[in-house]
Amino acid sequence: MLNVKKILVPLQGTPLTDATLATAYLLSQNYDAHLAVLHIRPDKKDVIPLTGEGLSGTMIEEVMSIAEHEGTKRLKYVRQSFDAFVDENNIKLVNWGTNQVAETGKTASFTPLTGRENEVATYWSRLSDITVVTHPNSGGHISSSEMLHALLFESGRPILIAPKEKPVSVGKRVCIAWNGSAESAAALHAALRWMDTTEKVAILYSDDFAERGGNIQDIENYIKFYGIDVELCKIKGDRSTGESMIAACNDFNADLLCMGAYSHPRWKQIILGGVTSYMLENSSLPVLMNR
């Protein structure tokens, strides 16, 4: 399996920051992977279009001043959370973009950047092994869902959505949602690089997979090439797929769910809902997504 060297953690300053850092740290432990923590502040010139037309110069300046104050407050909160996290876990702080990040052992860096959040996060995600993002439900504060969607659709890299609460472990008992799609295959192969210490894997599949001619034994046999114990779990059809997946994860005592994201066009997901949206809103464990 491939080694893991760099985990990107873009933080926005929501109340779920600590859970995100804890998730990334647990993920990194088996590899001594570097945690590259980012905080992205919007550029002042990008705030102006958001103020709307018809506002006076004074009102625009006031809005920009409020935005600047809020940005400073979020940066301070993220930095304090990061410093406490580094101290608590005895992680060595290194500089971004230097040869120091190649050092062995537990390392982390904190970098405040300015720009359009989705673009900056997506750029650095492409240069990372995996990106850990905050759960989209941030209790009424700024939501990470817009950035999450940008990362899923544009980064080309696996994205791990942290749970709302700090997990005890990540990747010991893994559920993989499988329907034979390209998206589920991408999630499967992204997950395999994290399975050096996985104890057991459950493959979640539904009745319609077999009805379409798929053979669930094929994926079981493939994963066994990696020496991993595999369990097959057919999802019951008496409730929605999302509900059934969460119930199966709970029954398996999973600490990681791997699944493809948005197998259907996103506009259809927005109008009709969908498994991806349901899992983002309701899952209580880390979810690794790819597409």
C-alpha positions as a printed NumPy array, in Angstrom:
array([[  0.   ,   0.   ,   0.   ],
       [  1.124,   3.527,  -0.671],
       [  2.68 ,   5.57 ,   2.07 ],
       [  0.904,   8.673,   3.296],
       [  2.931,  11.824,   3.781],
       [  0.626,  14.845,   3.857],
       [ -2.886,  15.447,   5.202],
       [ -4.508,  18.788,   4.431],
       [ -6.822,  20.272,   7.071],
       [ -8.566,  23.509,   6.01 ],
       [-10.223,  25.066,   9.074],
       [-12.83 ,  27.815,   9.032],
       [-13.153,  28.593,  12.706],
       [-16.405,  26.777,  13.482],
       [-17.201,  25.164,  16.853],
       [-16.323,  21.78 ,  15.299],
       [-12.656,  22.673,  14.799],
       [-11.423,  20.433,  17.633],
       [-13.258,  17.38 ,  16.256],
       [-11.728,  17.997,  12.825],
       [ -8.194,  18.227,  14.215],
       [ -8.703,  15.086,  16.308],
       [ -9.946,  13.149,  13.267],
       [ -6.993,  14.227,  11.135],
       [ -4.557,  13.337,  13.9  ],
       [ -5.954,   9.822,  14.372],
       [ -5.765,   9.31 ,  10.617],
       [ -2.115,  10.392,  10.537],
       [ -0.784,   8.335,  13.438],
       [  0.054,   5.143,  11.561],
       [  2.128,   7.017,   8.996],
       [  3.651,   9.974,  10.846],
       [  1.978,  11.986,   8.121],
       [  2.405,  15.757,   8.186],
       [ -0.734,  17.731,   9.106],
       [ -0.913,  20.828,   6.926],
       [ -3.503,  23.062,   8.595],
       [ -4.831,  26.022,   6.593],
       [ -7.028,  28.947,   7.48 ],
       [ -8.223,  30.897,   4.443],
       [ -9.447,  34.463,   4.808],
       [-11.384,  36.14 ,   1.993],
       [ -9.663,  38.911,   0.078],
       [-11.172,  42.357,   0.726],
       [-11.896,  42.864,  -2.957],
       [-13.971,  39.685,  -2.973],
       [-16.161,  40.998,  -0.151],
       [-17.349,  44.022,  -2.16 ],
       [-19.593,  42.105,  -4.629],
       [-21.315,  40.446,  -1.657],
       [-22.45 ,  43.777,  -0.254],
       [-25.   ,  44.249,  -3.029],
       [-25.875,  47.188,  -5.208],
       [-27.301,  50.449,  -3.921],
       [-25.1  ,  50.752,  -0.853],
       [-23.218,  53.963,  -0.203],
       [-19.445,  54.071,   0.093],
       [-19.758,  54.499,   3.851],
       [-22.005,  51.471,   4.161],
       [-19.64 ,  49.372,   2.044],
       [-16.708,  50.39 ,   4.232],
       [-18.688,  49.448,   7.312],
       [-19.569,  46.032,   5.902],
       [-15.93 ,  45.427,   4.968],
       [-14.824,  46.495,   8.439],
       [-17.237,  44.024,  10.024],
       [-16.006,  41.274,   7.694],
       [-12.393,  42.081,   8.575],
       [-13.173,  41.989,  12.291],
       [-14.974,  38.662,  11.948],
       [-12.087,  37.265,   9.903],
       [ -9.587,  38.278,  12.561],
       [-11.715,  36.668,  15.267],
       [-11.954,  33.385,  13.346],
       [ -8.218,  33.354,  12.676],
       [ -7.504,  33.861,  16.371],
       [ -9.894,  31.059,  17.322],
       [ -8.389,  28.605,  14.819],
       [ -4.839,  29.454,  15.85 ],
       [ -5.606,  28.989,  19.542],
       [ -7.279,  25.651,  18.822],
       [ -4.322,  24.549,  16.706],
       [ -1.73 ,  25.556,  19.311],
       [ -3.615,  23.689,  22.042],
       [ -3.904,  20.637,  19.775],
       [ -0.162,  20.631,  18.99 ],
       [  0.79 ,  20.977,  22.66 ],
       [ -1.64 ,  18.3  ,  23.823],
       [ -0.37 ,  15.723,  21.329],
       [  3.324,  16.652,  21.481],
       [  3.469,  17.433,  17.76 ],
       [  6.455,  19.253,  16.311],
       [  5.555,  22.555,  14.644],
       [  7.337,  23.116,  11.317],
       [  7.209,  25.801,   8.643],
       [  5.015,  25.497,   5.588],
       [  6.782,  24.849,   2.308],
       [ 10.241,  24.037,   3.699],
       [ 12.282,  20.854,   3.801],
       [ 11.364,  20.535,   7.445],
       [  8.053,  18.888,   6.551],
       [ 10.015,  15.844,   5.359],
       [ 11.19 ,  15.135,   8.904],
       [ 10.136,  11.908,  10.54 ],
       [  7.813,  11.878,  13.51 ],
       [  4.678,  13.842,  14.215],
       [  4.738,  17.244,  12.496],
       [  2.183,  19.939,  11.753],
       [  2.147,  23.374,  10.182],
       [ -0.284,  26.26 ,  10.405],
       [ -0.656,  28.621,   7.455],
       [ -3.068,  31.549,   7.155],
       [ -3.778,  32.332,   3.506],
       [ -5.862,  34.959,   1.757],
       [ -8.044,  34.285,  -1.264],
       [-11.191,  32.588,  -2.435],
       [-11.653,  29.736,  -0.026],
       [-12.909,  27.129,  -2.49 ],
       [-10.133,  27.828,  -4.989],
       [ -7.324,  27.892,  -2.427],
       [ -8.487,  24.759,  -0.625],
       [ -8.957,  22.879,  -3.895],
       [ -5.481,  23.869,  -5.129],
       [ -3.732,  22.59 ,  -1.998],
       [ -5.951,  19.503,  -1.833],
       [ -4.56 ,  18.416,  -5.204],
       [ -1.106,  18.482,  -3.608],
       [ -2.072,  16.379,  -0.591],
       [ -2.752,  12.701,  -0.014],
       [ -6.12 ,  13.384,   1.589],
       [ -8.085,  16.377,   2.862],
       [ -9.961,  16.335,   6.165],
       [-12.828,  18.818,   6.359],
       [-15.183,  19.877,   9.103],
       [-18.652,  18.356,   9.242],
       [-21.043,  20.594,   7.242],
       [-23.371,  21.017,  10.212],
       [-21.661,  23.773,  12.187],
       [-24.46 ,  24.697,  14.544],
       [-25.625,  27.824,  12.774],
       [-22.13 ,  29.19 ,  12.155],
       [-20.412,  29.347,   8.764],
       [-20.85 ,  26.047,   6.96 ],
       [-18.139,  24.031,   5.274],
       [-20.568,  22.471,   2.784],
       [-19.741,  24.88 ,  -0.072],
       [-16.04 ,  24.173,   0.247],
       [-16.766,  20.469,   0.683],
       [-18.657,  20.334,  -2.601],
       [-15.856,  22.2  ,  -4.383],
       [-13.304,  19.726,  -3.031],
       [-15.385,  16.697,  -4.008],
       [-16.033,  17.927,  -7.545],
       [-12.777,  19.684,  -8.38 ],
       [ -9.827,  18.383,  -6.349],
       [ -9.587,  14.858,  -7.733],
       [ -8.503,  13.704,  -4.265],
       [-10.218,  11.734,  -1.472],
       [-12.044,  13.852,   1.098],
       [-12.657,  12.788,   4.688],
       [-15.565,  14.483,   6.464],
       [-14.913,  14.617,  10.198],
       [-17.757,  13.766,  12.586],
       [-19.309,  16.299,  14.936],
       [-17.698,  14.671,  17.964],
       [-14.068,  13.618,  18.439],
       [-13.722,   9.985,  17.333],
       [-11.923,   7.382,  19.425],
       [-10.338,   5.724,  16.371],
       [-10.343,   6.041,  12.584],
       [ -9.922,   3.15 ,  10.153],
       [ -9.864,   0.116,  12.462],
       [-13.252,  -1.223,  11.4  ],
       [-14.225,   0.066,   7.975],
       [-17.498,  -0.048,   6.054],
       [-17.322,   0.343,   2.28 ],
       [-20.483,   1.197,   0.365],
       [-20.362,  -0.624,  -2.954],
       [-22.697,  -0.348,  -5.944],
       [-20.208,  -0.964,  -8.747],
       [-20.124,   2.685,  -9.869],
       [-16.993,   4.616, -10.807],
       [-17.519,   6.769,  -7.715],
       [-17.647,   3.785,  -5.361],
       [-14.555,   2.346,  -7.045],
       [-12.701,   5.626,  -6.492],
       [-13.67 ,   5.562,  -2.809],
       [-12.58 ,   1.929,  -2.493],
       [ -9.118,   2.56 ,  -3.925],
       [ -8.711,   5.714,  -1.848],
       [ -9.586,   3.71 ,   1.26 ],
       [ -7.135,   0.891,   0.559],
       [ -4.111,   3.126,   1.156],
       [ -5.318,   3.66 ,   4.736],
       [ -5.842,   0.003,   5.551],
       [ -2.43 ,  -1.044,   6.864],
       [ -3.853,  -1.471,  10.368],
       [ -7.492,  -2.184,   9.521],
       [ -8.903,  -5.076,  11.55 ],
       [-11.949,  -5.83 ,   9.433],
       [-13.938,  -4.479,   6.477],
       [-17.668,  -4.747,   5.843],
       [-18.951,  -4.348,   2.295],
       [-22.376,  -2.694,   2.259],
       [-24.499,  -3.505,  -0.771],
       [-28.181,  -3.553,  -1.673],
       [-30.462,  -5.99 ,  -3.489],
       [-30.516,  -3.993,  -6.699],
       [-26.75 ,  -4.473,  -7.135],
       [-27.282,  -8.192,  -7.765],
       [-30.327,  -7.439,  -9.884],
       [-28.122,  -5.371, -12.212],
       [-25.856,  -8.384, -12.709],
       [-23.194,  -7.534, -10.16 ],
       [-21.452, -10.201,  -8.103],
       [-20.565,  -8.996,  -4.614],
       [-18.049, -11.84 ,  -4.265],
       [-15.824, -10.054,  -6.771],
       [-15.064,  -7.126,  -4.478],
       [-14.686,  -9.486,  -1.502],
       [-12.058, -11.478,  -3.395],
       [-10.268,  -8.301,  -4.466],
       [ -9.939,  -6.914,  -0.938],
       [ -8.671, -10.275,   0.306],
       [ -5.599,  -9.742,  -1.874],
       [ -4.586,  -7.199,   0.779],
       [ -4.899,  -9.727,   3.59 ],
       [ -7.922,  -7.999,   5.101],
       [-10.796,  -9.856,   6.756],
       [-14.001,  -9.072,   4.827],
       [-17.647,  -9.31 ,   5.827],
       [-20.542,  -8.898,   3.399],
       [-23.545,  -6.908,   4.601],
       [-26.685,  -6.631,   2.503],
       [-28.573,  -3.411,   3.218],
       [-32.195,  -4.013,   4.137],
       [-34.788,  -2.418,   1.932],
       [-37.275,  -1.465,   4.625],
       [-35.907,   2.086,   4.978],
       [-33.946,   4.553,   2.937],
       [-30.472,   3.602,   1.738],
       [-28.893,   6.298,   3.909],
       [-30.668,   5.098,   7.04 ],
       [-29.768,   1.495,   6.262],
       [-26.106,   2.402,   5.741],
       [-25.908,   4.196,   9.084],
       [-27.643,   1.295,  10.848],
       [-25.215,  -1.171,   9.253],
       [-22.219,   0.936,  10.317],
       [-23.524,   1.035,  13.876],
       [-24.111,  -2.726,  13.943],
       [-20.576,  -3.321,  12.642],
       [-19.13 ,  -0.841,  15.17 ],
       [-17.417,   0.943,  12.278],
       [-15.134,   3.922,  12.807],
       [-14.911,   4.825,   9.098],
       [-17.336,   4.728,   6.177],
       [-16.018,   4.879,   2.605],
       [-18.417,   5.767,  -0.178],
       [-18.618,   7.362,  -3.583],
       [-20.097,  10.848,  -3.723],
       [-22.881,  12.015,  -6.029],
       [-23.295,   9.046,  -8.352],
       [-26.184,  10.975,  -9.901],
       [-25.994,  14.525, -11.277],
       [-25.723,  17.002,  -8.427],
       [-28.807,  18.959,  -9.558],
       [-30.829,  15.765,  -9.115],
       [-29.337,  15.261,  -5.657],
       [-30.269,  18.827,  -4.692],
       [-33.869,  18.452,  -5.873],
       [-34.545,  14.894,  -4.713],
       [-32.097,  14.542,  -1.865],
       [-29.872,  11.483,  -2.073],
       [-27.615,   9.169,  -0.138],
       [-24.682,  11.587,  -0.25 ],
       [-26.671,  14.451,   1.229],
       [-28.249,  12.184,   3.824],
       [-24.894,  10.845,   4.967],
       [-23.395,  14.34 ,   5.162],
       [-26.239,  15.467,   7.39 ],
       [-26.693,  12.425,   9.604],
       [-23.528,  10.351,   9.897],
       [-21.844,  10.293,  13.31 ],
       [-18.599,   8.68 ,  12.121],
       [-15.86 ,   9.852,   9.719],
       [-16.896,   9.493,   6.073],
       [-14.336,   9.108,   3.288],
       [-15.758,  10.275,  -0.028],
       [-14.408,  10.295,  -3.564],
       [-15.807,  10.63 ,  -7.055]])
